[in-house]
Amino acid sequence: MMFSGDLPFQVSTSPAEIFYVSLQPSLLKGYKIKVTVLDARTGQQTKHQILSSENDISTPESVLFVGSNTASPLLFGQIRGRKL
């Protein structure tokens, strides 16, 4: 789940799933947003998504908010000088 160099950002839970959000440094610049979903009962990884955000997320501070409501997850950041 966590690889060398990943920056832990947030953990959210629901009765059925655990959501782990981390920032993965890209090779040239910026960070990719990585979301790993675990089954809360077994601890097994069920989903894994990496967002190609390295051109937009230049520092960990660029991610302004990650919602903890697992029914409708939100992620807000500052992208190219504009807030989303």
C-alpha positions in Angstrom: 0.0 0.0 0.0 2.6 2.6 1.0 5.8 2.6 -1.0 9.1 4.4 -0.3 8.7 8.1 -0.9 4.9 8.3 -0.6 3.6 11.0 1.7 0.6 9.9 3.8 -2.2 12.4 3.5 -5.4 11.1 5.0 -7.3 8.0 6.1 -11.1 7.9 6.0 -13.3 5.0 6.9 -16.8 3.7 6.4 -18.3 0.5 7.9 -17.2 -1.4 4.8 -14.1 0.3 3.5 -10.9 2.1 4.5 -9.7 4.9 2.2 -6.0 5.8 2.3 -4.9 8.9 0.4 -1.3 9.6 -0.3 0.9 11.7 -2.5 3.4 9.9 -4.7 6.3 12.0 -6.0 6.6 11.9 -9.8 9.9 11.4 -11.5 10.3 14.9 -12.8 8.1 17.2 -10.8 5.0 17.4 -8.6 2.9 14.7 -7.0 0.4 12.1 -8.1 -2.6 11.6 -5.9 -2.9 7.9 -4.9 -6.1 6.4 -3.4 -6.0 2.9 -2.0 -9.2 1.2 -0.8 -9.1 -1.6 1.8 -11.9 -4.0 2.9 -12.5 -3.0 6.5 -13.3 -6.6 7.5 -10.4 -8.4 5.9 -7.8 -5.6 5.4 -7.3 -6.7 1.8 -6.8 -4.1 -0.9 -9.9 -3.9 -3.1 -9.2 -0.8 -5.3 -6.3 1.3 -6.2 -6.3 4.6 -8.3 -3.5 6.9 -9.2 -4.5 10.3 -10.5 -2.1 12.0 -13.0 -1.9 15.2 -11.1 1.9 15.9 -11.2 1.5 18.9 -13.5 -1.1 20.5 -11.0 0.0 19.4 -7.6 3.5 20.9 -7.1 3.6 20.6 -3.3 1.7 18.7 -0.6 0.2 22.1 0.4 -1.5 22.2 -3.0 -4.1 19.8 -1.8 -6.4 21.9 0.3 -9.0 19.5 1.5 -9.9 15.8 1.3 -13.4 15.1 2.5 -14.0 12.3 5.0 -17.6 11.6 3.8 -17.1 8.2 2.1 -20.6 8.3 0.5 -19.5 11.3 -1.7 -15.7 11.8 -1.5 -14.3 15.2 -2.3 -10.8 16.4 -3.0 -10.0 20.1 -3.4 -6.8 21.6 -4.4 -5.1 24.6 -5.9 -4.3 23.9 -9.5 -2.1 26.3 -11.5 -2.8 29.2 -9.2 -6.6 28.7 -9.1 -8.6 27.1 -6.3 -11.1 24.3 -7.2 
